Amino acid sequence: MVKGRRGFTLIELLVGGAVALVVLAVAFAAFARTTVMHRRQVELAEMKRSAALVLGQLGTELRQAGLGCPRHARADGPAELFPPTFLVAEEHQLGFLADLPRRDSNFNGYSQLADDQTTGLPANGIALLNELNGGCDISSAPAHCSSSEESLLFGSGLGIDDCASEPTSPTCPWGLNRYQGNEYLIVANAKGRWVERRIQPSLYAEVPGGRRTLVLEQAPPPDFLFGANRGFVSTPDRVYYGLQDGQVRRNQCWGSLFSSPGGPFELGCPDLYASNATGWEALTTHVAANGLRFTYWSANGTLLPVPVTDPTDLRGIRRVDIELELERPLPDGEVLRYSASLSVSLRQ
């Protein structure tokens, strides 16, 4: 005779259900903690990446501050000094001059002048050195100075024409879109005196003697370029970084440094002229209130009070410390924060 099977009692069911609920609650809590930790790790990694990108770009460009800026007085018109490298030096915003590549260029506009600025050149012609070749003149140097053989960017094995045989070759100083017709150029001589000139629409020309030259709308003053010359040409840009509405924003503009020929300096960076500016671009979001801070130091290690407005102090800035703080809210209400900093010593 088989005895009947006894089922679970109500108490056993209640106890089993309670145990299952406890196990599920523990598992859910562990899952929630894991999810939150994963979210924290993802957000933190993204914040670190954003901070590294912003500080990396800012630091790289800031180290070029002053590139292409002459040190002495203008050679025609009022003999004013070139503007200070720093245009704005505030706690949450800075602006500086530097010859940087533009969005429509592959290279910056800085080139050395050739030693010989007279042989076969018209009065409005400027002879430049070949791309990164030191003393290689355009089309008039010895054969061993061929830019297709000597260039640090374009070796002979790449099949790229030399500037002497192909005037549009990237081995030419005006190659890589570094200059464009009708744009403004700073020309500085060996003494640091300078003029601003506009390039003709034709950009360059071949002149008697086989040399090629950058062609200006107006010649520099008489005897401005003299003897063995180590002056330069450049296209200084105005570069701004600032904090606004929780974003680190950047703007870069170019064009004439003057409001009118011979007029006062015009160093703003207007948003409206898209052909001459990038416009304000957000590099990162979720920046804490006052989360982008700049401090400025002189050559003797003196901390300069902000904003720095005195022209002498602006010219004397030799180091910039940058602090960036990002924050992001998590679903549980916690605010995740990440701080990074950078110190940049300047060449100016």
C-alpha positions as CSV (number, residue, x, y, z in Angstrom):
1,M,0.0,0.0,0.0
2,V,1.5,3.3,-1.2
3,K,1.2,6.2,1.3
4,G,-0.1,9.5,-0.1
5,R,2.5,12.3,-0.7
6,R,2.3,15.2,1.5
7,G,2.5,18.7,-0.2
8,F,4.2,21.9,1.1
9,T,2.5,23.6,3.9
10,L,1.5,27.2,3.8
11,I,4.3,28.1,6.2
12,E,6.9,26.4,4.0
13,L,5.6,28.2,0.9
14,L,5.8,31.5,2.7
15,V,9.3,30.9,4.0
16,G,10.5,29.7,0.5
17,G,8.9,32.8,-1.1
18,A,10.6,35.0,1.4
19,V,14.0,33.4,0.8
20,A,13.5,33.8,-3.0
21,L,12.6,37.4,-2.6
22,V,15.7,38.0,-0.5
23,V,17.9,36.3,-3.1
24,L,16.2,38.3,-5.9
25,A,16.6,41.5,-3.9
26,V,20.3,40.8,-3.3
27,A,20.9,39.9,-6.9
28,F,19.0,43.0,-8.1
29,A,21.0,45.2,-5.8
30,A,24.2,43.7,-7.0
31,F,23.1,44.1,-10.6
32,A,22.2,47.7,-9.9
33,R,25.5,48.4,-8.2
34,T,27.3,46.8,-11.1
35,T,25.3,48.9,-13.6
36,V,26.1,52.1,-11.7
37,M,29.8,51.2,-11.4
38,H,29.9,50.4,-15.1
39,R,28.1,53.7,-15.9
40,R,30.6,55.5,-13.7
41,Q,33.5,53.9,-15.5
42,V,32.1,54.7,-18.9
43,E,31.3,58.3,-18.0
44,L,34.7,58.8,-16.3
45,A,36.5,57.4,-19.3
46,E,34.6,59.7,-21.6
47,M,35.4,62.7,-19.3
48,K,39.1,61.8,-19.3
49,R,39.1,61.5,-23.1
50,S,37.3,64.8,-23.5
51,A,39.7,66.6,-21.1
52,A,42.7,65.1,-22.8
53,L,41.5,66.2,-26.2
54,V,40.7,69.7,-25.1
55,L,44.0,70.2,-23.1
56,G,46.0,68.5,-25.9
57,Q,44.7,70.8,-28.6
58,L,44.9,73.9,-26.4
59,G,48.4,73.1,-25.2
60,T,49.6,72.3,-28.7
61,E,48.3,75.6,-30.1
62,L,49.3,77.7,-27.1
63,R,52.9,76.5,-27.5
64,Q,52.9,78.0,-31.0
65,A,51.8,81.4,-29.6
66,G,53.9,84.2,-31.1
67,L,54.9,82.1,-34.2
68,G,55.0,84.5,-37.2
69,C,54.8,87.7,-35.0
70,P,57.5,90.3,-35.6
71,R,59.2,91.8,-32.5
72,H,59.8,95.3,-33.7
73,A,58.0,98.3,-35.2
74,R,56.1,98.6,-38.5
75,A,58.2,99.8,-41.4
76,D,55.6,101.9,-43.2
77,G,52.9,104.2,-41.8
78,P,52.8,104.7,-38.0
79,A,55.8,102.9,-36.5
80,E,53.7,100.9,-34.0
81,L,54.8,97.7,-32.5
82,F,53.2,94.5,-33.6
83,P,50.3,93.6,-31.2
84,P,51.2,91.5,-28.1
85,T,51.0,87.8,-28.6
86,F,48.2,87.6,-26.0
87,L,45.1,89.5,-27.0
88,V,43.0,88.4,-24.1
89,A,44.2,87.0,-20.8
90,E,41.3,86.5,-18.4
91,E,40.4,83.9,-15.9
92,H,38.0,82.0,-18.1
93,Q,39.1,83.1,-21.6
94,L,42.3,83.7,-23.5
95,G,43.2,84.8,-27.0
96,F,46.5,84.8,-28.7
97,L,48.2,85.3,-32.1
98,A,49.9,82.3,-33.8
99,D,50.4,81.2,-37.4
100,L,48.4,78.0,-37.3
101,P,46.9,75.9,-40.1
102,R,43.4,77.0,-41.0
103,R,40.5,74.7,-41.8
104,D,41.0,75.4,-45.5
105,S,44.8,74.8,-45.4
106,N,47.1,71.9,-44.9
107,F,50.0,73.8,-43.4
108,N,50.6,77.2,-41.7
109,G,51.8,80.2,-43.6
110,Y,55.2,80.7,-42.1
111,S,58.1,80.6,-44.5
112,Q,61.7,82.0,-44.5
113,L,62.7,84.6,-47.0
114,A,65.5,83.7,-49.4
115,D,68.8,85.5,-49.0
116,D,68.6,87.0,-52.4
117,Q,65.6,89.3,-52.8
118,T,66.9,91.2,-55.9
119,T,68.1,88.9,-58.7
120,G,65.4,88.7,-61.3
121,L,62.6,89.7,-58.9
122,P,60.1,92.5,-59.5
123,A,59.7,95.2,-56.9
124,N,56.5,93.5,-55.6
125,G,58.0,89.9,-55.6
126,I,59.0,88.0,-52.5
127,A,61.4,85.0,-52.9
128,L,60.9,82.2,-50.4
129,L,62.8,79.1,-49.4
130,N,61.6,75.7,-50.5
131,E,59.6,73.6,-48.0
132,L,61.6,72.7,-44.9
133,N,64.9,72.7,-46.8
134,G,66.8,75.3,-45.0
135,G,68.7,77.3,-47.6
136,C,67.0,76.0,-50.7
137,D,65.9,78.9,-52.9
138,I,63.1,78.6,-55.4
139,S,64.4,77.5,-58.8
140,S,67.8,79.3,-58.5
141,A,69.6,77.0,-56.1
142,P,72.2,74.2,-57.1
143,A,70.7,70.9,-58.3
144,H,71.5,69.2,-55.0
145,C,69.0,71.6,-53.4
146,S,66.1,70.2,-55.4
147,S,63.1,70.2,-53.1
148,S,62.0,66.7,-54.4
149,E,65.3,65.3,-53.1
150,E,65.9,67.4,-50.0
151,S,62.4,68.1,-48.6
152,L,61.8,66.6,-45.2
153,L,58.1,66.1,-46.2
154,F,58.4,64.9,-49.8
155,G,61.3,62.6,-50.6
156,S,62.4,61.7,-54.1
157,G,60.8,58.2,-54.0
158,L,57.3,59.6,-53.7
159,G,57.1,60.7,-57.3
160,I,56.2,64.3,-56.5
161,D,57.4,67.0,-58.9
162,D,60.0,69.5,-57.8
163,C,58.9,73.1,-57.4
164,A,61.4,74.1,-60.1
165,S,59.6,72.0,-62.7
166,E,56.0,72.2,-61.4
167,P,54.9,75.6,-59.9
168,T,51.8,74.0,-58.2
169,S,53.8,71.2,-56.6
170,P,53.4,70.7,-52.8
171,T,57.2,71.1,-52.6
172,C,56.7,74.8,-53.3
173,P,56.3,77.1,-50.2
174,W,52.9,78.1,-51.5
175,G,51.9,74.5,-51.9
176,L,49.6,72.6,-49.4
177,N,47.2,75.7,-49.6
178,R,49.4,77.5,-47.1
179,Y,48.8,80.8,-49.1
180,Q,45.9,81.9,-51.1
181,G,45.3,84.7,-53.5
182,N,44.0,87.9,-52.0
183,E,44.9,87.0,-48.4
184,Y,47.0,89.2,-46.2
185,L,50.6,88.5,-45.3
186,I,53.1,89.8,-42.7
187,V,56.5,90.3,-44.2
188,A,59.3,90.8,-41.7
189,N,62.9,91.6,-42.4
190,A,66.1,90.6,-40.6
191,K,65.8,93.4,-38.1
192,G,62.3,92.5,-37.2
193,R,60.7,95.4,-38.9
194,W,57.5,94.5,-40.7
195,V,54.7,95.4,-43.1
196,E,51.4,93.9,-44.0
197,R,50.8,93.2,-47.7
198,R,48.1,91.5,-49.7
199,I,48.9,88.7,-52.1
200,Q,47.8,89.2,-55.7
201,P,45.0,86.8,-56.9
202,S,47.6,85.1,-59.1
203,L,49.5,84.2,-56.0
204,Y,52.9,83.4,-57.6
205,A,54.7,84.1,-60.9
206,E,57.8,83.0,-62.7
207,V,60.1,85.9,-63.3
208,P,63.3,86.5,-65.5
209,G,66.2,84.3,-64.4
210,G,64.0,81.2,-63.8
211,R,63.0,82.1,-60.2
212,R,59.5,82.0,-58.9
213,T,58.2,84.5,-56.5
214,L,55.2,85.2,-54.3
215,V,53.5,88.3,-55.9
216,L,52.2,91.1,-53.6
217,E,49.7,93.8,-54.6
218,Q,52.1,96.5,-53.2
219,A,55.8,96.3,-52.9
220,P,57.5,96.7,-49.5
221,P,59.3,100.0,-48.8
222,P,62.6,100.6,-50.6
223,D,65.6,98.8,-49.1
224,F,63.2,96.9,-46.8
225,L,64.7,93.6,-47.8
226,F,68.5,93.8,-47.9
227,G,71.5,91.6,-48.2
228,A,71.7,88.2,-46.7
229,N,68.2,88.1,-45.3
230,R,66.7,85.8,-42.7
231,G,63.4,87.5,-42.4
232,F,60.1,85.6,-42.9
233,V,56.5,85.8,-44.1
234,S,53.6,84.6,-42.0
235,T,49.8,84.7,-41.8
236,P,49.1,85.2,-38.1
237,D,45.7,83.9,-36.8
238,R,43.7,85.1,-33.8
239,V,42.8,82.1,-31.7
240,Y,40.4,82.3,-28.8
241,Y,39.4,79.7,-26.1
242,G,36.7,80.4,-23.5
243,L,34.1,79.0,-21.2
244,Q,30.4,79.7,-22.0
245,D,27.2,77.8,-21.1
246,G,29.1,74.8,-19.7
247,Q,31.2,74.4,-22.9
248,V,34.8,75.0,-23.8
249,R,34.6,76.9,-27.0
250,R,37.2,77.8,-29.6
251,N,37.3,80.4,-32.4
252,Q,40.0,81.1,-35.0
253,C,40.1,83.9,-37.5
254,W,42.4,85.4,-40.0
255,G,42.6,88.2,-42.5
256,S,44.0,91.7,-42.3
257,L,45.2,92.9,-38.9
258,F,43.9,96.4,-39.6
259,S,40.4,97.9,-39.8
260,S,41.6,99.8,-42.9
261,P,45.0,100.3,-44.7
262,G,47.2,102.1,-42.3
263,G,44.4,102.3,-39.8
264,P,44.3,100.9,-36.2
265,F,44.6,97.2,-35.4
266,E,41.4,95.2,-35.7
267,L,42.0,92.0,-33.7
268,G,38.5,90.8,-33.1
269,C,37.3,87.4,-34.3
270,P,33.8,88.0,-35.7
271,D,31.3,85.1,-36.0
272,L,29.6,86.5,-39.0
273,Y,32.4,86.3,-41.5
274,A,32.6,82.6,-42.1
275,S,35.2,83.0,-44.8
276,N,37.6,84.5,-42.3
277,A,36.7,82.6,-39.2
278,T,35.8,79.1,-37.9
279,G,33.1,80.6,-35.7
280,W,32.8,79.5,-32.1
281,E,33.0,75.7,-31.9
282,A,32.3,73.6,-28.8
283,L,35.2,71.3,-27.9
284,T,33.5,69.7,-24.9
285,T,30.4,70.0,-22.8
286,H,29.5,69.3,-19.2
287,V,32.1,71.8,-17.9
288,A,31.6,72.7,-14.2
289,A,30.7,76.3,-13.3
290,N,34.0,78.2,-13.5
291,G,35.5,74.9,-14.6
292,L,38.0,76.4,-17.1
293,R,40.6,78.6,-15.4
294,F,43.7,80.2,-16.7
295,T,46.5,81.7,-14.6
296,Y,49.4,83.7,-16.1
297,W,53.0,84.0,-15.0
298,S,55.8,86.3,-16.0
299,A,59.4,85.4,-16.9
300,N,60.6,85.9,-13.3
301,G,57.8,83.6,-11.9
302,T,55.4,86.4,-10.8
303,L,51.7,85.5,-10.9
304,L,49.9,88.1,-12.9
305,P,46.5,89.3,-11.6
306,V,43.6,88.6,-14.0
307,P,42.5,90.1,-16.2
308,V,45.9,91.0,-17.6
309,T,45.3,94.2,-19.6
310,D,48.6,96.2,-19.5
311,P,50.4,95.8,-22.8
312,T,53.7,95.3,-21.1
313,D,52.3,92.5,-18.9
314,L,50.6,90.9,-21.9
315,R,54.0,90.9,-23.7
316,G,55.7,89.5,-20.6
317,I,53.5,86.3,-20.2
318,R,55.8,83.3,-20.2
319,R,53.7,80.6,-18.7
320,V,50.0,79.7,-18.7
321,D,48.5,77.2,-16.2
322,I,45.2,75.6,-17.3
323,E,42.7,73.9,-15.0
324,L,39.7,72.0,-16.5
325,E,36.9,70.5,-14.4
326,L,34.1,68.4,-15.9
327,E,31.0,67.1,-14.2
328,R,28.2,64.7,-15.3
329,P,25.1,63.7,-13.3
330,L,24.4,60.0,-12.8
331,P,20.9,58.3,-12.7
332,D,21.2,57.9,-9.0
333,G,21.6,61.6,-8.5
334,E,25.3,61.6,-7.9
335,V,27.4,64.1,-9.8
336,L,30.6,62.6,-11.2
337,R,33.5,65.0,-11.4
338,Y,36.9,64.9,-13.1
339,S,39.7,67.5,-13.0
340,A,42.8,67.8,-15.2
341,S,45.5,70.5,-15.5
342,L,48.2,71.6,-17.8
343,S,51.1,74.0,-17.6
344,V,52.5,75.5,-20.9
345,S,55.7,77.4,-21.2
346,L,55.7,79.9,-24.0
347,R,58.3,80.7,-26.7
348,Q,57.4,84.4,-27.0
